[in-house]
Amino acid sequence: MFNRYLHILLLCMGLFTISSCGNFEKVRKSSDVNMKLTKANEYYDKKEYLHANELFGDLKGVMKNTRNYENLYYKYAFTFYYMKNYLEASYYFKNFVELFPNSKNAEECEFMHGVALYKYSPKYSLDQTNTVKALETLQSFINSHPKSDKLQEANNYVDQCRMKLEYKDADAAKLYFNIGQFKAASIAYKSILHNYPESNAGDFYQFMIVKSNFKFAELSVPEKQEERFANAINAYHELVDNYPHSKYLAEAEKIYSQADNNVKKIRNEHK
């Protein structure tokens, strides 16, 4: 009995789906522009964004320069966003601002342009070109709209962008260290500290500068070692001065002691 009811239910659902698709195709093929716009808005309100998107796309060309064009274009951009097609969404949000700079929705679309770019950007281990674009777009929005009610949200997205870029740079610095390119690692970690001075990992980056400089000095020719061990010592003092409570101090102090002893030994040999 249960299987029979289930079969009937599935059959009804299938018929409803076929009927719905058929109705949509009738709407889409219709030459009645006003009816298509009404149905597109209905689909949008019901969150049936794929159908809404297709109808808005059909209407976009024929409704240009009409009083309904602005609202159509606004919703059209959002259908892409809600369907998670963030690249297309960013394009149409940007275009909306250019087409309707005086619209009450222009500020929101300017913000959404940056948000869509952020959503489109990949995880930090991949190419971060779109993260940089999102950061620049959102920062421009913040600078242009200092009193916007979207300001806090925009700042949060900027922080997320910067975090992804920091992680990307930190991975590159780590790779340099792991493959024995210690001079490049030291330069890379210094660059991260300069670019992200408020980072919670600042003490780790400074510790890795100490470690990289020490390793670089160890592998250097004798006539260069004193200067390079001294660089490790100076980096250690910066760690102590800037991060007096760092959990890396104990390990850094061991490196410092070795570097200091090596400098003293080199100087004694030169006497």
PyMOL commands that set and color helices and strands:
alter all, ss='L'
color gray80, all
select helices_A, chain A and resi 2-29+33-45+49-62+69-82+86-99+106-120+129-144+151-178+182-195+202-218+222-242+249-270
alter helices_A, ss='H'
color red, helices_A
deselect
rebuild
show_as cartoon
